[in-house]
Amino acid sequence: VAIAVTNYQLYNQTAGTAPNTFPVVNYLYPETYSTAVSQLAVTLPIMTLFEEKFGTYPFSNEKYGHAQFGWGGGMEHTTVSFMGSFSRGLIAHELAHHWFGNKVTCGSWKDIWINEGFAEYMSGLVVEGLDGVNQFVSWKSDKINSITSAPGGNVYLTDAQALDSNRIFSGRLTYNKGAMVVHMLRYVLGDQYFYQGMRNFLNDPAISYKYGVTTQVKKHLESVSGKNLTEFFNDWIYGEGYPTYQVAAESLSATQVKITLAQTQSHASVSFFEMPVTLKLVGMNNQTETVVVQHTQNNQEFIIDTNVGLIQNVQVNPFQDIVSKNNTVTLGSIKNLISNDIKVVPNPVSSTFDVVVPENVLVKSMMLYDEAGKLIDAKITSNYNSEALSSGLYVLVVETE
C-alpha cells in the first residue's frame, strides 16, 4: 500500500470506449494545477491506443488516475500511478504497467523484462501512434545507441543478477534492450501474430491477474504464429550482444543486384543472430526500394530483382528494427556493367542504328569517331542515319554520370 498526503486538488477525466468507460482521477498540486491539467489531456489517447493493442484496461471496473509526489520519475501502483512529472513518455510507461506488471506480474526478478521492457516499448508505441513512423525510427535509434554502448548484456537475469537491485533495474538492459527485444519480436512475427499472441498471454487464465514468466511469452507467440522462437530467445533474451552487418552489393544488371551479407557478433555468447534483415536499395537517380532478406548463415548470397536500376547505395536496417551497430556497405564497380549493357543495333550497320541504354542510366553525350580518332559527329542520337559514312570501323563514345 502506498500513501501520499497533501492538499491535493482533484481533476477528473473519463476514459475507455462506451459503454465500457471509467473515471481517471488525478490528484494534483494546487500551485501547478493548470499546467498539469494541460499535460494530462494526452492520457486519453494513450489509453485508447493501449486498449486497441492489448485489450481493455485491466481495471476498468474501478478507475485509473495519477497522484503527484515528491520523487523524480514515476512509480506505478494499480489504478493510481504516483508521478514526479507529467511528460507523455512517463504517463505512457506507468499506464502500460497496468497490463504488464499488474494484470500480469513478472514471475521472478529474472523475468523483469516482461514488466519494464513491455512498458518502455509501449511508450514507444505512443511515439509511433501519435507522432508517426519517422519519429518512431528516431526513438528506436536512441534505444539502440544506449544498448550498443557496451558489447554485452543479457535480458533474462542470472541467479546472481536477480539479487542486485541496480542490475534488475538496469536502464540499458532491462528497459532499453527489453523494449527493443519486444520490438524485434513484433518485427519477426508481424503485427497480427505479435499483438494476438500478447493478448492471449495477458488473457491466459493461468497467467491473467497472476504471474507470467519468459517461457510463457515464448509459448503464446509460438502458438499463434506457428514459428519456432527458440533461437531468437537464445540469442536476444538469454544471450548477450548484437550483430554488426557487412554488405557487399553488386549490380548484375539494371534489374538485378547481388547482395552478400555477413555479420560479426559483439559477444561470444551468440555465434550467429538469425534474423530477417531489411535493406533499402538506392538507384543511380535516387529511386529507392525496400527488401527483406532472411539471414540464416554468414556470407549468404541473395540475387534480388529490383526496379531502381543500377545500385549506388544500400542502407542496412533503415528503420532501426534490429539492435546492431557499425554496419558497413561495399559496392562493386558498375563501369564495366554499364558499357556491357549499352548496345548499338544493328551492328554492323548500313543505313541507321539505335543506341540502347539501360533505362536508369543518364547519358550526357554521345560522340562518333573514326579509326584514326577524328571526330565525325558530336551529337549522336538514336535512329542515327549512317548512310553518309564511308565503310570502315567507328568508335562510339558514350559519356554517362
C-alpha positions in Angstrom: 0.0 0.0 0.0 1.4 3.4 -1.0 0.1 6.6 0.7 0.7 10.2 -0.4 -0.8 13.1 1.6 -1.0 16.8 0.8 -3.6 19.4 -0.1 -4.5 17.9 -3.4 -6.8 19.5 -5.9 -8.8 16.9 -7.9 -9.2 16.8 -11.7 -11.4 14.1 -13.3 -11.4 12.7 -16.8 -13.3 9.9 -18.5 -11.5 7.2 -20.5 -12.4 4.0 -22.3 -14.8 3.2 -25.1 -18.5 3.4 -24.5 -20.2 1.6 -22.8 -17.0 0.5 -21.1 -15.9 3.9 -19.7 -14.3 4.6 -16.4 -13.0 7.6 -14.4 -9.5 8.9 -14.4 -9.0 10.6 -11.1 -5.9 13.0 -10.8 -4.6 14.3 -7.5 -2.7 17.5 -8.3 -0.7 20.2 -6.5 -2.9 23.4 -6.5 0.1 25.5 -7.4 0.7 23.6 -10.7 -2.9 22.6 -11.4 -3.4 24.4 -14.7 -0.1 23.1 -16.2 -0.8 19.5 -15.0 -4.4 19.6 -16.5 -3.0 20.6 -19.8 -0.4 17.8 -19.8 -2.8 15.2 -18.7 -5.0 15.5 -21.8 -2.8 13.0 -23.6 -3.8 10.3 -21.1 -7.0 9.6 -23.0 -5.5 8.9 -26.5 -2.8 6.8 -24.8 -5.4 4.8 -23.0 -7.3 4.3 -26.3 -4.1 3.2 -28.1 -3.2 0.6 -25.4 -6.7 -0.8 -25.3 -6.6 -1.2 -29.1 -3.3 -3.0 -29.0 -3.6 -5.1 -25.8 -7.2 -5.2 -24.8 -9.5 -3.4 -22.3 -7.8 -1.5 -19.5 -7.4 -4.3 -16.9 -9.1 -2.3 -14.0 -11.8 -0.6 -16.0 -14.4 -1.7 -13.4 -12.6 0.6 -10.9 -10.7 3.6 -12.3 -7.3 5.0 -13.4 -5.5 8.0 -12.0 -2.4 9.9 -11.1 -1.1 11.5 -7.9 1.7 14.0 -7.8 4.5 13.1 -5.4 8.0 14.2 -4.4 10.2 11.7 -6.2 11.8 12.2 -9.7 10.2 10.0 -12.3 7.1 7.9 -11.5 6.0 4.8 -9.6 3.0 2.9 -10.8 0.5 1.5 -8.3 -2.5 -0.3 -9.5 -5.1 2.3 -10.5 -3.1 5.3 -9.2 0.3 6.0 -10.6 2.5 8.3 -8.5 4.0 10.9 -10.8 7.0 13.2 -10.3 6.0 14.9 -13.6 3.5 14.6 -16.4 5.6 14.0 -19.5 3.9 12.0 -22.2 6.5 9.2 -22.0 6.1 8.8 -18.3 2.3 8.8 -18.5 2.6 6.1 -21.1 5.1 4.0 -19.3 3.3 3.9 -15.9 -0.1 3.3 -17.6 1.5 0.4 -19.6 2.4 -1.3 -16.3 -1.3 -2.0 -15.8 -1.1 -4.6 -18.5 2.5 -5.7 -18.0 3.2 -5.6 -14.3 -0.3 -5.5 -12.7 -2.6 -7.6 -14.9 0.3 -10.0 -15.3 3.2 -9.6 -12.8 6.7 -11.0 -13.7 7.0 -14.4 -12.0 10.5 -13.7 -10.7 13.1 -10.9 -10.9 14.8 -12.9 -13.7 11.7 -12.1 -15.8 11.7 -8.3 -15.0 12.0 -7.5 -18.7 8.3 -8.6 -19.1 7.4 -5.7 -16.8 9.8 -3.0 -17.9 10.6 -4.0 -21.5 6.9 -4.0 -22.5 6.2 -0.8 -20.5 9.1 1.0 -22.2 8.1 -0.3 -25.6 4.5 0.8 -25.1 5.8 4.3 -24.6 7.5 3.9 -28.0 4.2 2.8 -29.5 2.8 6.2 -28.3 5.5 7.9 -30.4 4.6 5.7 -33.4 0.9 6.2 -33.0 0.8 9.9 -32.2 3.9 11.3 -34.0 4.4 8.9 -36.9 6.9 6.5 -38.4 9.9 8.8 -38.7 9.8 9.8 -35.0 9.4 6.2 -34.1 12.6 5.4 -36.0 14.4 8.1 -34.1 13.1 6.6 -30.8 14.4 3.1 -31.7 17.7 4.6 -32.8 18.1 6.2 -29.3 17.4 2.9 -27.7 19.9 1.1 -29.9 22.6 3.7 -29.1 22.1 3.0 -25.4 22.1 -0.8 -25.8 25.2 -0.9 -28.0 27.2 1.5 -25.8 28.7 -1.8 -24.3 29.3 -5.1 -26.1 27.4 -7.5 -23.7 24.4 -7.7 -21.5 21.6 -10.2 -21.2 17.9 -9.5 -20.7 16.9 -12.6 -18.7 18.8 -12.4 -15.4 21.1 -14.9 -13.8 20.6 -16.0 -10.2 23.3 -13.6 -9.1 22.0 -10.7 -11.1 18.5 -11.3 -9.6 19.9 -10.4 -6.2 21.3 -7.0 -7.4 18.6 -4.2 -7.5 20.8 -2.0 -9.7 21.1 -4.8 -12.2 17.5 -5.7 -12.0 16.5 -2.1 -13.0 19.3 -1.5 -15.5 18.2 1.2 -17.9 20.4 -0.1 -20.7 19.3 -3.7 -20.5 16.1 -4.2 -18.6 14.4 -1.1 -20.0 16.0 -0.3 -23.4 17.2 -3.8 -24.6 14.0 -5.2 -23.1 12.0 -2.7 -25.2 13.9 -3.5 -28.4 13.6 -7.2 -27.9 9.8 -6.7 -27.7 10.0 -4.7 -30.9 12.1 -7.3 -32.6 9.5 -9.9 -31.7 7.0 -7.7 -33.4 9.3 -7.3 -36.4 10.0 -11.0 -36.8 6.3 -12.1 -36.3 4.4 -9.2 -37.9 1.8 -7.1 -36.2 -1.1 -9.6 -36.4 0.7 -12.5 -34.7 2.6 -10.3 -32.2 -0.4 -8.5 -30.8 -2.7 -11.5 -30.8 0.0 -13.6 -29.1 0.4 -11.0 -26.4 -3.3 -10.6 -25.9 -3.5 -14.4 -25.5 -0.7 -14.2 -22.9 -2.4 -11.5 -20.9 -5.8 -13.3 -21.0 -4.5 -16.8 -20.3 -6.4 -18.0 -17.2 -3.2 -19.4 -15.7 -1.5 -16.0 -16.0 -4.1 -13.3 -16.1 -4.2 -11.3 -12.8 -1.5 -13.7 -11.6 2.2 -14.2 -12.7 3.9 -14.8 -16.0 7.4 -15.9 -16.9 9.6 -15.7 -20.1 8.8 -19.2 -21.3 5.1 -18.4 -21.3 5.7 -15.3 -23.5 7.5 -17.6 -25.9 4.8 -20.3 -25.8 2.0 -17.9 -26.7 3.8 -16.2 -29.5 4.8 -19.6 -31.0 1.3 -20.9 -30.6 -0.4 -18.1 -32.5 2.3 -17.8 -35.2 3.4 -21.4 -35.7 7.1 -20.2 -35.6 9.8 -21.7 -33.5 11.3 -18.9 -31.5 14.0 -20.9 -29.6 16.9 -19.4 -31.5 15.5 -15.9 -31.1 15.1 -16.2 -27.3 18.6 -17.9 -27.0 20.2 -15.1 -29.0 18.4 -12.0 -27.7 17.0 -12.8 -24.3 19.3 -15.4 -22.8 22.4 -14.5 -24.8 24.3 -11.2 -25.0 25.4 -8.6 -27.5 24.3 -7.7 -31.0 25.3 -8.2 -34.7 27.3 -5.9 -36.9 26.4 -6.4 -40.6 28.7 -6.3 -43.6 27.0 -5.9 -47.0 28.7 -6.3 -50.4 26.4 -5.2 -53.2 27.0 -5.7 -57.0 24.6 -4.7 -59.8 24.2 -7.7 -62.2 22.1 -5.6 -64.5 19.7 -2.7 -64.4 17.1 -5.1 -62.9 19.1 -7.4 -60.6 21.6 -6.9 -57.7 23.6 -9.5 -55.9 23.9 -9.0 -52.1 26.4 -10.8 -50.0 25.5 -10.5 -46.3 27.9 -11.3 -43.4 27.8 -10.4 -39.7 30.1 -10.3 -36.7 28.9 -10.6 -33.1 29.8 -8.2 -30.2 29.8 -11.0 -27.6 30.9 -14.7 -27.7 27.7 -16.0 -26.1 26.0 -15.8 -29.5 27.6 -17.4 -32.6 25.1 -16.0 -35.1 22.0 -13.8 -35.0 19.5 -15.4 -37.4 17.2 -12.5 -38.4 15.3 -11.1 -41.3 17.4 -8.1 -42.4 15.8 -5.1 -44.1 17.8 -3.4 -46.8 17.0 -0.2 -48.7 18.3 -0.2 -52.3 19.2 3.2 -53.7 19.4 3.6 -57.5 21.5 6.0 -59.6 18.7 8.5 -59.8 17.9 8.1 -56.0 15.0 5.8 -56.5 14.6 3.5 -53.5 13.2 0.1 -52.9 13.0 -1.8 -49.6 13.6 -5.6 -49.4 13.9 -8.1 -46.6 16.3 -11.0 -46.7 16.3 -14.0 -44.4 19.8 -14.1 -43.0 20.5 -17.6 -41.8 24.3 -18.1 -42.4 27.4 -16.0 -42.8 28.4 -14.7 -46.3 25.0 -15.6 -47.6 24.3 -14.5 -51.2 21.0 -13.1 -52.4 20.0 -12.3 -56.0 17.4 -9.6 -55.8 15.1 -8.4 -58.6 14.9 -4.6 -58.4 13.1 -1.7 -60.1 15.6 1.0 -59.1 18.2 0.3 -61.8 21.9 0.2 -61.1 22.7 0.4 -57.3 24.6 3.4 -56.0 24.0 2.7 -52.2 22.5 0.2 -49.8 21.1 1.1 -46.4 21.2 -1.6 -43.7 18.4 -1.8 -41.1 17.0 1.6 -42.3 14.0 1.6 -39.9 16.2 0.6 -36.9 14.3 -2.7 -36.4 17.3 -4.7 -35.2 19.8 -3.9 -32.5 23.0 -3.5 -34.5 25.9 -1.1 -34.8 28.7 -0.1 -37.2 27.2 -1.8 -40.3 29.2 -1.4 -43.5 28.4 -1.5 -47.2 30.8 -2.2 -50.1 29.6 -1.5 -53.7 31.0 -3.4 -56.7 32.2 -1.4 -59.7 29.4 -0.6 -62.3 31.6 0.9 -65.1 32.0 -2.4 -67.0 28.4 -3.3 -66.4 27.2 0.0 -67.9 29.5 -0.4 -71.0 28.4 -4.0 -71.4 24.7 -3.0 -71.2 25.0 -0.2 -73.8 24.5 -1.6 -77.3 24.5 -0.4 -80.9 21.9 -2.2 -83.0 22.2 -3.3 -85.7 26.0 -3.8 -85.8 27.3 -3.9 -88.5 25.1 -1.1 -89.8 24.4 0.1 -93.4 21.7 2.7 -93.0 20.6 3.7 -89.5 21.4 2.5 -86.0 20.0 2.8 -82.5 21.9 3.2 -79.2 20.2 1.1 -76.5 20.9 2.4 -73.0 19.7 0.9 -69.7 16.6 2.8 -68.5 18.1 4.3 -65.4 21.4 5.4 -66.9 21.6 9.1 -67.7 23.6 9.9 -70.9 25.3 13.2 -71.0 26.7 12.9 -74.6 27.4 10.5 -77.5 30.2 11.2 -80.0 31.3 9.2 -83.0 35.0 8.9 -84.0 36.7 7.2 -86.9 39.5 4.7 -86.5 42.1 7.5 -86.6 40.5 9.3 -83.7 38.9 12.1 -85.9 35.6 13.4 -84.5 32.9 12.6 -87.0 29.8 13.8 -85.1 29.4 15.2 -81.6 25.6 14.9 -81.5 24.7 11.3 -81.9 21.1 10.3 -81.2 19.2 7.1 -81.6 17.9 6.2 -85.0 21.1 7.8 -86.4 21.4 8.0 -90.2 24.8 6.5 -91.1 24.4 6.2 -94.9 26.8 9.1 -95.5 29.6 7.3 -93.6 32.4 5.6 -95.5 32.8 1.8 -95.0 35.0 1.1 -92.0 35.3 0.8 -88.2 33.9 3.6 -86.0 34.1 4.2 -82.2 31.1 5.5 -80.3 32.0 7.3 -77.1 29.1 7.5 -74.6 29.5 9.7 -71.5 27.3 8.9 -68.5 27.2 10.0 -64.9 
